[in-house]
Amino acid sequence: GLMLIPISGFEGGHTTVELAKTLGKAFQLTNILRDIGTDLKLNRIYLPRDELMRFRLTEADIEQRCRDDRFHAFMEFQIERAFLMYREGLRLIPYIKTWGGRISFQFAADAYSEIMNKIRQNYYDVYDKRAHLTTFEKIRIIPISICRVLYSVVKHKLRFVLGKEKHVRP
């Protein structure tokens, strides 16, 4: 997120930077969840101990490839957290100056959200099934992302017309 906003150009200053950071955290969380099995093979666990404990899980449970109700609840909590961060972070779309930049952010969020949906479809089996998108699935997302960008920009502009928001300058 922080690397793309200067390339794409943006306004909104610190607020836009913070929204880009939020998107970056969502992308990273998605990667961590998707790669639990891959990381485990490398003797690595990137899941926060305090949050595992909150769901009565331990690192030993992860090492033993636990997939019980506790693990499902933990994964669902993390997935919903990521979705919340995507929704929050995507508020930056209208503040990105280029259409290519806007579409890039939206497409990345849409694609990574689909990875989260695949984790759910795989019944949270992140040990043996690495959730990913096929080329066709990625291509299918492109027009959806474009429509979402258009909607976001039009909605944002309408807020100004209706006087519900002040223009933010860089």
C-alpha positions as CSV (number, residue, x, y, z in Angstrom):
1,G,0.0,0.0,0.0
2,L,2.7,2.5,1.0
3,M,4.7,1.7,-2.1
4,L,1.8,2.1,-4.5
5,I,0.3,5.4,-3.4
6,P,3.3,7.6,-4.4
7,I,3.5,5.9,-7.8
8,S,-0.2,6.3,-8.3
9,G,-0.3,9.8,-6.9
10,F,-2.7,10.6,-4.1
11,E,-4.4,13.4,-2.2
12,G,-5.7,13.3,1.3
13,G,-2.3,13.4,3.0
14,H,-1.9,11.5,6.3
15,T,-5.4,10.0,6.1
16,T,-4.6,8.3,2.7
17,V,-1.3,7.0,4.0
18,E,-3.0,5.5,7.0
19,L,-5.6,3.8,4.8
20,A,-2.8,2.4,2.6
21,K,-1.2,1.0,5.8
22,T,-4.5,-0.6,6.7
23,L,-4.7,-2.3,3.3
24,G,-1.1,-3.5,3.7
25,K,-2.0,-5.1,7.0
26,A,-5.0,-6.8,5.4
27,F,-2.8,-8.2,2.6
28,Q,-0.2,-9.4,5.1
29,L,-2.8,-11.0,7.3
30,T,-4.2,-12.8,4.3
31,N,-0.8,-14.1,3.4
32,I,-0.1,-15.3,6.9
33,L,-3.4,-17.2,7.0
34,R,-3.0,-18.7,3.6
35,D,0.6,-19.8,4.3
36,I,0.1,-21.4,7.7
37,G,0.8,-24.9,6.3
38,T,3.8,-23.7,4.2
39,D,5.3,-21.9,7.1
40,L,4.7,-24.8,9.4
41,K,6.8,-27.0,7.1
42,L,9.6,-24.5,7.6
43,N,9.1,-24.7,11.4
44,R,7.6,-21.2,11.5
45,I,4.3,-20.0,13.1
46,Y,3.4,-16.4,12.5
47,L,0.1,-16.5,14.5
48,P,0.0,-14.3,17.6
49,R,0.2,-16.4,20.8
50,D,-2.2,-14.1,22.7
51,E,-4.9,-14.6,20.0
52,L,-4.3,-18.3,19.8
53,M,-4.8,-18.4,23.6
54,R,-8.0,-16.4,23.3
55,F,-9.4,-19.3,21.2
56,R,-7.8,-21.9,23.6
57,L,-5.2,-22.9,21.0
58,T,-1.5,-23.4,21.4
59,E,1.5,-23.5,19.0
60,A,1.5,-27.3,19.7
61,D,-2.1,-27.4,18.3
62,I,-1.0,-25.7,15.1
63,E,2.0,-28.0,14.9
64,Q,-0.4,-31.0,15.2
65,R,-2.5,-29.4,12.4
66,C,-5.5,-28.8,14.6
67,R,-8.7,-28.2,12.6
68,D,-11.4,-28.4,15.3
69,D,-14.0,-25.9,16.3
70,R,-11.5,-23.7,18.2
71,F,-9.3,-23.5,15.1
72,H,-12.3,-22.7,12.8
73,A,-13.4,-19.9,15.2
74,F,-9.8,-18.5,15.3
75,M,-9.6,-18.5,11.5
76,E,-13.1,-17.0,11.1
77,F,-12.1,-14.2,13.6
78,Q,-8.9,-13.5,11.5
79,I,-10.8,-13.6,8.2
80,E,-13.4,-11.2,9.4
81,R,-10.7,-8.9,10.8
82,A,-9.0,-8.9,7.3
83,F,-12.3,-8.2,5.6
84,L,-12.9,-5.2,8.0
85,M,-9.4,-3.9,7.2
86,Y,-10.1,-4.3,3.4
87,R,-13.3,-2.3,3.8
88,E,-11.6,0.4,5.8
89,G,-8.5,0.6,3.6
90,L,-10.4,0.8,0.4
91,R,-11.8,4.2,1.4
92,L,-8.6,5.5,-0.1
93,I,-9.7,4.7,-3.7
94,P,-11.2,8.2,-4.4
95,Y,-8.0,9.8,-3.1
96,I,-5.8,7.9,-5.6
97,K,-5.2,10.2,-8.6
98,T,-4.8,7.6,-11.4
99,W,-7.3,5.1,-12.6
100,G,-4.6,2.5,-12.9
101,G,-3.7,3.0,-9.3
102,R,-7.3,2.9,-8.2
103,I,-8.0,-0.3,-10.1
104,S,-4.7,-1.9,-8.8
105,F,-5.7,-1.3,-5.2
106,Q,-9.2,-2.5,-5.7
107,F,-8.1,-5.6,-7.7
108,A,-5.6,-6.6,-5.1
109,A,-8.2,-6.3,-2.3
110,D,-10.7,-8.2,-4.4
111,A,-8.2,-11.0,-5.2
112,Y,-7.0,-11.3,-1.7
113,S,-10.6,-11.4,-0.4
114,E,-11.3,-14.2,-2.7
115,I,-8.3,-16.1,-1.2
116,M,-10.0,-15.7,2.2
117,N,-13.2,-17.1,0.7
118,K,-11.2,-20.0,-0.7
119,I,-9.9,-20.7,2.8
120,R,-13.5,-20.9,4.0
121,Q,-14.5,-23.1,1.0
122,N,-11.6,-25.4,2.0
123,Y,-13.1,-25.6,5.5
124,Y,-10.1,-23.8,6.9
125,D,-7.7,-26.5,5.7
126,V,-4.6,-24.2,5.4
127,Y,-2.3,-27.1,6.2
128,D,-2.8,-29.2,3.0
129,K,-4.6,-26.8,0.7
130,R,-2.9,-23.5,-0.1
131,A,-5.7,-21.2,-1.2
132,H,-4.9,-19.5,-4.5
133,L,-6.7,-18.1,-7.5
134,T,-6.4,-19.5,-11.0
135,T,-5.7,-17.2,-13.9
136,F,-9.3,-17.4,-15.0
137,E,-10.5,-16.4,-11.5
138,K,-8.2,-13.4,-11.6
139,I,-9.4,-12.4,-15.0
140,R,-13.0,-12.7,-13.8
141,I,-12.3,-10.3,-10.9
142,I,-11.0,-7.5,-13.2
143,P,-14.4,-6.2,-14.4
144,I,-15.8,-6.5,-10.9
145,S,-12.9,-4.4,-9.5
146,I,-13.4,-1.8,-12.3
147,C,-17.1,-1.5,-11.4
148,R,-16.3,-1.1,-7.7
149,V,-13.8,1.7,-8.4
150,L,-16.4,3.5,-10.5
151,Y,-19.0,3.1,-7.8
152,S,-16.5,4.3,-5.1
153,V,-15.5,7.4,-7.1
154,V,-19.1,8.4,-8.0
155,K,-20.3,7.9,-4.5
156,H,-17.4,10.0,-3.2
157,K,-18.1,12.8,-5.7
158,L,-21.8,12.7,-4.8
159,R,-20.9,13.3,-1.1
160,F,-19.3,16.6,-2.2
161,V,-22.2,17.6,-4.3
162,L,-24.7,16.9,-1.5
163,G,-22.4,18.8,0.9
164,K,-21.8,15.8,3.2
165,E,-18.0,16.0,2.9
166,K,-15.4,18.7,2.4
167,H,-12.8,18.4,-0.2
168,V,-9.5,17.0,1.2
169,R,-6.4,18.6,-0.3
170,P,-2.9,16.9,-0.3
